[in-house]
Amino acid sequence: MADYGHELEFGYFLVPRADDPSGVLESARLADRLGYDVLAVQDHPYQPAHLDALSLLGVILAQTERVRVFQDVGNLPLRPPAAFAKAAATLDLLSDGRFEAGLGAGGFLDAAHAMGAPERTPG
């Protein structure tokens, strides 16, 4: 099987549970200590059971040393591109390059629209 010239990396998908923020942060710190390469957090701003992804990733970056983080995936309908770019650049600069942007149109558009996301077409 081809490796496409990429190194093998290992990651962890962290559920951003709002009912256990200290447990979420401990899991992130543990992933960092165990040597995981990347840590992903889903970005569903309309989900009341979840912490805000960008805010959470900022705290994770402040409490870890080496793991890279990203939104899996960033909800662009609810994050205006210019504002998201500024936040992403800030997190990346403050973490010495450990923030990576995962972008998507969102899989739950009705919920995003209920929060004020604009109607967009795939084109």
ZIZIJO-V300372 format. One record per backbone hydrogen bond with DSSP energy under -0.5 kcal/mol. NH is the residue of the N-H (numbers start at 1). CO is the residue of the C=O. E is the energy in kcal/mol with one decimal. If there is no record, write none. Layout:
# ZIZIJO-V300372
nh->NH co->CO e->E
nh->NH co->CO e->E
This chain:
# ZIZIJO-V300372
nh->6 co->3 e->-2.0
nh->12 co->38 e->-1.5
nh->14 co->12 e->-0.8
nh->14 co->40 e->-2.9
nh->15 co->13 e->-0.5
nh->16 co->14 e->-0.5
nh->17 co->15 e->-2.1
nh->18 co->49 e->-2.9
nh->20 co->17 e->-1.2
nh->21 co->18 e->-0.5
nh->24 co->20 e->-2.2
nh->25 co->21 e->-2.3
nh->26 co->22 e->-2.2
nh->27 co->23 e->-2.3
nh->28 co->24 e->-1.9
nh->29 co->25 e->-2.5
nh->30 co->26 e->-2.6
nh->31 co->27 e->-2.5
nh->32 co->28 e->-2.0
nh->33 co->29 e->-2.6
nh->34 co->30 e->-2.6
nh->35 co->31 e->-0.5
nh->35 co->32 e->-1.0
nh->36 co->31 e->-2.4
nh->37 co->10 e->-2.5
nh->38 co->10 e->-1.6
nh->39 co->68 e->-2.0
nh->40 co->12 e->-2.7
nh->41 co->70 e->-1.9
nh->42 co->14 e->-0.6
nh->43 co->73 e->-0.6
nh->44 co->42 e->-0.7
nh->47 co->44 e->-2.2
nh->48 co->46 e->-0.9
nh->50 co->47 e->-1.9
nh->51 co->16 e->-2.8
nh->56 co->52 e->-2.4
nh->57 co->53 e->-2.8
nh->58 co->54 e->-1.9
nh->59 co->55 e->-1.8
nh->60 co->56 e->-2.7
nh->61 co->57 e->-2.6
nh->62 co->58 e->-1.6
nh->63 co->59 e->-1.3
nh->63 co->60 e->-0.5
nh->64 co->60 e->-0.7
nh->64 co->61 e->-0.6
nh->68 co->37 e->-2.6
nh->69 co->98 e->-2.9
nh->70 co->39 e->-1.9
nh->71 co->100 e->-0.6
nh->72 co->41 e->-2.7
nh->74 co->71 e->-0.6
nh->74 co->102 e->-4.0
nh->76 co->74 e->-1.4
nh->76 co->104 e->-2.2
nh->78 co->75 e->-0.9
nh->79 co->75 e->-0.5
nh->79 co->76 e->-0.7
nh->84 co->80 e->-2.9
nh->85 co->81 e->-2.7
nh->86 co->82 e->-2.0
nh->87 co->83 e->-2.3
nh->88 co->84 e->-3.1
nh->89 co->85 e->-2.5
nh->90 co->86 e->-2.3
nh->91 co->87 e->-2.7
nh->92 co->88 e->-2.4
nh->93 co->89 e->-2.6
nh->94 co->90 e->-2.7
nh->95 co->91 e->-1.1
nh->96 co->93 e->-1.2
nh->97 co->92 e->-3.3
nh->100 co->69 e->-2.9
nh->102 co->100 e->-0.5
nh->103 co->101 e->-0.5
nh->104 co->74 e->-1.8
nh->112 co->108 e->-2.0
nh->113 co->109 e->-3.1
nh->114 co->110 e->-1.9
nh->115 co->111 e->-0.9
nh->115 co->112 e->-0.7
nh->116 co->113 e->-1.7
nh->117 co->112 e->-2.4
nh->118 co->77 e->-0.6
